[in-house]
Amino acid sequence: MIHRIIESSLKDDFGRGKVIVLLGARQVGKTTMIEALSHDADNVLMLNCDDQDDVLLIEEKSSTELRALLSSYQYVFIDEAQRVKNIGLTIKKIADLKLQTQVIVTGSSSLDLANDINEPATGRTIEYRLYPFSLAELAMETSEHEESRMLNQRLIYGCYPGVVTDTAHAKRSLATLANDYLYKDILAYRGIKKPEVLQKLVRALALQLGSEVSYNELSNLLGVDKETVESYIGLLEKCFVIFRLDSFSRNLRNEIRKGKKVYFYDNGIRNAVISNFAPPELRTDMGALWENLMVSERVKRNMYCESFAQLYFWRTHDQKEIDLIEEEDGMIRAFEFKWNPRAKSRVPEPFIKTYSPSDFTVVTPDNFWNFVKK
């Protein structure tokens, strides 16, 4: 088993009287991790809410019924809890029972799960997020040298556990993920009326990787209104398929102020969406793949080390740009991503004069480890 960075933090939170909520896309290893954490426990209840029988055990139950069901167990795992109607209210009831039982709830989307939890269960939960393997996690299992050697594989096929542990069937695994799991929670959501538009949107975003996206252009391309495009992108974010970066803008007159860039949490999913697993030497998008890998790795790194840094991109109307801006505790760091280590890069003069960044780093395959490690 490849260990996850958040394991020790999560286990330290056992017994604090809080319900632990673990969110992340399907197949990223949530169930595997919690099963491992409770391996030595003798008394565990596992509920899989993809199974309607398990849903009925806890859905809309009274506090008395929940106490009778849960109190005799050391650990209770409620898997795919977004399938449970009013799960937030159920979690509130469980937390208020003050049981000795440690309850861990997992969800493969934050659709109904996060929205419900935020209101009724405020202050009663501790939330974690789990992503596909990070490069740092893989290097802990092997070595930085070995993971550097595998970099091309990660760029093309990504870091989903099923892909990493079975490279021989990586294409088949990713095709299954993209076709059977990617949209499963979104399509069950009541707001989706045109699933074919959703699939076309994901492909369009995959083809614009690393570029600024225009909701108006996507609207015209897909033949739907701009509000639908923005709504569907929001749902894709809540199911941990993609994430958005806003443009960084404070002072300069010609800065782009309302721009958005979209990245995929996993390179392999992106390439599966466009059915392109060609090796690096045959691709024209290696710069975009490198940028996507590094930005997604920084998201993982910051989440796992509990950093509150905000991430942006920066661009002006006269095409001066910086790939990634990180703002934390009043400090600004700037990063450029270059697949070719010999490529020249310099921070634009207007940015230096206006923001005085504390650091500017060009991240390449030769020096990326300090950027992605905790």
N, C-alpha and C positions, 0 to 999 in steps of 0.2 A: 504494500500500500504506500502510495506517495502522500506524505503528510502535508497538511495545509497550514499556512502561517497562522490563521486565526484559531487553531485548535486549542492552544493553551489559554488564550484569552477567554474563549467561550467556556472552557471547562472551569476556569476561575470564577465564572459567574453562576455556576451551579450553586444552589442553596442560598441565594440572596433574596429569595422570596419574589422573584420576578419571572414572568413567562419570557422565555427566550424565543425570538423570532428570527429565523434564518431565511433570507430571500435570495433567489438566484434563478437563472434560467434552468429549464429542464436539462437533465443529463450532465450537470456540472459537478456532481458528486456530493450533494447535500445529504442524501440518505446514507451513503457510504461513510461519510465522516461522522454522522451522529451515531450510527451503529457501532463504529469503532470506539467512540468516546464512552459508550455504555457497555462495552464488551464484557467488563468484569461484573456488571450488575446482574443480580439473579432475578429481579422482578421488574420486567419492562413490558409496557403495553405499546404496540405499534399500530397506529391507525393510518391506513392509506385512503385518502379521501377521493382518489380516482375510483374507488370501490364504493358504490352507493350504500352498501350494507354498513360500511364503516361511517359514512356520512350520517346515516340515520341514528347512530349511537350517540352523537353529540349535537346534532343540529336542533336548535331551538329547545334545548332541555333546560329544566329548572336547576337552580343551584343545588337543591337536594339530590336530584338525579345525577348531576355531574359529580358530586361528592361520592355518591355510592359507586359510580363507575371508576373513578380515578384514585381515590384515597389509599387503596391498598398497594399501589405500585410505587416503586422508587423513581422510575422514569416513565414519562408518557410522551410519545412522539406522535404528533399530528401532521402527517405528510400531505402535501398539496392542499393546504387548508383553504386556499382561495375558492375551493369547490363548495365550502360550507356556507350556507346562507347566514348572514349576520355574524360572521366569524369574530368580528371585533367585540360584539356584545358577549359572545360565548367566552372569549379570552378574559374579558373583564370579570365575568362571574367566576371563572376558575381562579384568577388572581386574588379575588376578594375572599375566597374560601380559606386562604392562608394554609394550604396543605403542605405537608412535608415532601410531597411529590414534586419533582422538577419536571415541568412541562416545557417541551420544545416544539415549536410550531414552524413548519417550513412551507414555503410557497414559491411556485415557479413564475409568479407574476405579482406585481403590486397593484393589480387592477382593483378588485374588491377588497383584497386582503389589507393592503396598506391604507386605503381610504377608510375602511371600517375601523381599523385598529387606531388610527390617529385620533379619532374622536372619543369613542367610549373607553378605550383602554389606555388613555394617556397616563404616563407615570407608572404603569404596571408592567411594561415590557422593556426588554433590552434587544435592540435590533442589530443584526449582522447581515452582511452581504457576502455571497460566495460567487466567484467567477470561474470560468475555465482556468486551468492551471496557469499560474504566472511563471515567467522564466526563472524568477528567484526560487520558487518552490521546486521547480524541476532541477535547478542547480544544486539545491540542498540534497536532493536524492542522488544525483550523479556528481557533477562538478561544473564549474563555469566553463572550463575547457571543453567538456563534452557538449554542453548546451550551445557553446559558440560553434562547434562543429555541426550541430543540428539546426543552425539558424535558418538555412534555406527551407528545411522541412517545416519549421514553425511558421515561416512567412507564408507558405503556400497552403498548408493543411491545418494550421492553428494549433490550439492547445486544449481542446476538449479531452477529458479523460479517456473516453473510448477510442479516440484517434491516437493519443500519445501512447497508450498501452497496446495498441494493435495497429501498427503502421502499415502492415500488409493490406489491411482492408479500410484504409483511411477514406478513400473516395466513397465507398459504399456507406460507411458510418456517417459521413457528412451529408450525403444525399438523403439518408434516412432522417437525420436531424433537421435538415432544411425542409423536407417535404412533410414529415409526420409530426414533428414537435414544434417547429418554429412558430407556427400560427395557431397551435392547438388552443391555448388560453385566449388568444385574441378573437378567434372565430367563435368561441363560446360566449363572448361578451355581447351584450344586447345591442351595442351601438354599431356593430358591423353589419352593413347592408349589402356591400359589394366586395366580397372576398377576392374576386379577380382583380379589382383595382388595388387592393392591398398588396397582392403579389407583384403586380407591375410596379408599384411604388418602391418596394424593397429592391427590385432589380435596378430601377432608375437610380436609387440612392447608392447602390453598389457600384454602378458605372461612374458616379460622380465622386467617388472616394477621394477625400483630401481637398475637394473643391468647395467653394461656397455654394450653398443651395438656395434656390429661389422658389418660394412657394407658388408664386405666379407662374413660373415656367413649368413646374411640376403639375400645376393645375391644368395648364393648356395641354401638356403632354398626355395626361391621363383622362382628360375630359370630365373632370369633376371640379367643384368649386374649391377655392383656396382654404376655406374653413375645414373641409373634409380632409384635405391633404395634411393640414396641421394637426387635426384630431388623430388621424391614423399614425402620423409620426410620433405623437405623444403616446399612443398605445404600444407602438413598437419599443419605445423607451421603457415603458412600464413592464414589458415582458423581457427586458434585458437583451434585446436583439441589437439595438443601436443606442447611441447617446449623442447629445448635441453639445457643441461649444458655442458660446456667444462671442461676439466681437468685443475686444477691449477698447474702450473709448472714454477718455476723460477730458482732454483739453484741445487737441489739435482740430482745426476746422475741417480738414479734408479726410478725417478718419471715417471709416465705415462704421456706423453706429448701431445698425440693427441686423447685421449679418449673422448667418448661422452656418456652421460646418457640422456635418454628420459623420460619425465614425461607427464602425462595427466593433462590438466587444471581442469578436474573434475573427481572425483572418480567414480561417477555413470556412466558416459560414458565409462570409462575403464571397469567397471564390466559388462555393457550391451554388450560391444564388445565380451567378452568371455562368456556371458550368465551365470554369476555366481553371484547370489544375496544371497548366503548362509550367515547366521549370523556369527559373529566373532568367536564364540566357535567352529564352524565347518570348519574354514578356516585355511589354511597353509600359507597364504600370508598377514597376518595382519601387519607384520613389514613393508612390501613394501607399503601397503595401508596407513599406518601411515606416512611413509616418503613422499609419493606422496601428501597426504593432506597437510602436513606441508610445503613442498617446494612450492606447488602451492599457499598456503595462504601467504607465504612470498613474492612471486611474486606480488600478488594482493596488499598486504600491501605496498610494496615499490613503486609500480606504483601510488597508490592512495595518498601517502604522498609525491610524487614527489622526491623520493630518486633516486640517480644515482648510487647506489651500484651495483657492478657486482657480479654475483653468479657463483660459480664453485663447483666441487667436487674435492677431492684429493685422490690419490692412488699411491702406489709404486708397483714395480714389485714383491716385497716380501710380498704383501698383507696387508701392513699397509694402513689404509684409514680413511677418515673423510667424513661424508655424505654431508656437505654443508660448503663452504667457502664463506664469504661475504667480499668484499673489497670495502672500501669507504673512500675517502680522505686520502689515504695512510694507513688507519687502517685495520687490518685483524681480522675478527671474525670467530670462528669455531663452528659448531653445529653438534651434533649427535642426531638422533631420535630413541627413544626406546619406543615401545608400552608397554613394561613391565616396570613400574616405578622403580622396584627393580633391574633391570638389571644394571650391572656395566659397566662403560665406562670411558676411559681416553684418553687424547690426546696423540698421538704417540710422543715419545721423539725426533725423528729427525725433526718433524714438529716444535716443540717448539724451538729447538736450531736454526733452520734455519730462521724461520719467526717471532718468538716472538709475537704470536697473543695477541691482547688486551683483548680477552675474549674467553672462551670456555664454552659452555652451552649444557647440555644434556636435550633435549626437550621431555617431556613425557605427558601423559594425565593429570598429576597432576599439571603441571606448564606452559602449552603452551600459556596462554593468553597474556603474555608480548611479546611473539615471534610474534603473529599474529596481534596485535593491532597497530593502527597508533600512 
